């Protein structure tokens, strides 16, 4: 699956869909993350303040990888 995410709402939806598709409960994923189920529910509802480290761990646990690439409509920046 390849999905371009541009808003926290999209991230939230994708996380919930993938978790459900893998039959992983919030309780189970929360335990793997060292969080309470309630905290994971808040994160899934609004991932706006999710740290990069936690996002990477959630992605790994849900079988995703994060890729950063140039936007097709953005000019490239020399020096990167």
SVG drawing of the C-alpha trace seen along z (x, -y; Angstrom):
<svg xmlns="http://www.w3.org/2000/svg" viewBox="-11 -25 36 35">
<polyline fill="none" stroke="black" stroke-width="0.4" points="0.0,0.0 1.3,-3.4 -0.5,-6.4 0.4,-10.1 -0.5,-11.7 -0.9,-15.5 -3.0,-15.9 -3.2,-14.5 -6.7,-13.3 -5.5,-11.1 -2.8,-9.7 -5.4,-9.0 -7.7,-7.2 -4.8,-5.1 -3.6,-4.0 -7.1,-2.9 -7.7,-1.1 -4.4,0.8 -4.8,1.7 -8.3,3.1 -7.1,5.0 -4.4,6.7 -6.9,7.5 -4.9,5.6 -6.9,4.1 -6.1,0.6 -5.2,2.4 -2.7,4.7 -1.0,1.9 -1.0,-0.4 0.8,2.2 3.4,2.7 3.9,-1.1 4.0,-1.3 0.8,-3.4 -2.6,-3.1 -5.5,-2.2 -7.0,-5.6 -3.8,-7.5 -3.6,-5.5 -7.3,-6.4 -6.4,-10.1 -3.4,-9.7 -5.6,-7.9 -8.2,-10.6 -5.8,-13.4 -2.2,-12.5 -1.2,-16.2 1.3,-16.2 2.7,-12.7 6.5,-12.6 8.5,-11.3 9.9,-8.6 6.5,-7.4 5.2,-7.7 8.1,-5.5 7.4,-2.9 3.7,-2.8 4.5,-2.5 6.8,0.4 4.3,2.2 1.6,1.8 3.9,3.0 4.5,-0.4 7.7,-2.2 7.9,-6.0 9.5,-7.4 10.4,-11.0 10.5,-12.0 10.3,-15.1 6.8,-16.2 6.1,-15.9 5.0,-19.5 7.9,-21.0 11.2,-22.3 14.2,-20.3 16.6,-21.9 20.3,-21.8 22.6,-20.7 20.4,-17.9"/>
</svg>
